[in-house]
């Protein structure tokens, strides 16, 4: 199984809502990533988890809260978002152990988030 | 700070042409470089991964080269097909740290 899955595919939420995005991989990868991508722009890194511990937070506002309950699962909890947070949210994973292919990233299909 | 650029920003070619996409990076202290394609509104599909010690990688009609000292990589697509139409992104990983830096992408259209 070489797939990263993300749910939901689409999400529309109001600024007062609380919602969560989910990402799952069963490749035994030990590093997982959240990216945000605006239209016609490259992905921007938000968070990196390595061996289930948060290793990188790219100064992301606290209304985004990541969680890694186990090595296969990554969540992104959303609260009090702004309309400018509307974007495609991409999850990725990599083996994370260095070596020849250790950092090759595999991406999920993304969640299209619209904040109204 | 690593900066990645891609030229051209957009490219339109007739079917069957061979083409080259360019990626440049400012800091040569990289661990690897990965090429992706992205269809509109979709996730990224990995095409090729080149380690810093390698000069090129090939997969089918795709060939990626890396010249670390000059901070450049090229993606060569042979005998282009309409199904190759997508945005192509390169991403560079530093020697230390776990994050990639992405280029802005090249939007490719292959016309039937």
Boltz contact constraints between the chains, C-beta under 6 A:
constraints:
  - contact:
      token1: [A, 42]
      token2: [B, 89]
      max_distance: 6.0
  - contact:
      token1: [A, 42]
      token2: [B, 102]
      max_distance: 6.0
  - contact:
      token1: [A, 42]
      token2: [B, 104]
      max_distance: 6.0
  - contact:
      token1: [A, 42]
      token2: [B, 105]
      max_distance: 6.0
  - contact:
      token1: [A, 43]
      token2: [B, 102]
      max_distance: 6.0
  - contact:
      token1: [A, 45]
      token2: [B, 99]
      max_distance: 6.0
  - contact:
      token1: [A, 48]
      token2: [B, 98]
      max_distance: 6.0
  - contact:
      token1: [A, 56]
      token2: [B, 99]
      max_distance: 6.0
  - contact:
      token1: [A, 90]
      token2: [B, 43]
      max_distance: 6.0
  - contact:
      token1: [A, 103]
      token2: [B, 93]
      max_distance: 6.0
  - contact:
      token1: [A, 104]
      token2: [B, 49]
      max_distance: 6.0
  - contact:
      token1: [A, 107]
      token2: [B, 43]
      max_distance: 6.0
  - contact:
      token1: [A, 107]
      token2: [B, 44]
      max_distance: 6.0
  - contact:
      token1: [A, 108]
      token2: [B, 43]
      max_distance: 6.0
  - contact:
      token1: [A, 109]
      token2: [B, 42]
      max_distance: 6.0
  - contact:
      token1: [A, 109]
      token2: [B, 43]
      max_distance: 6.0
  - contact:
      token1: [A, 110]
      token2: [B, 43]
      max_distance: 6.0
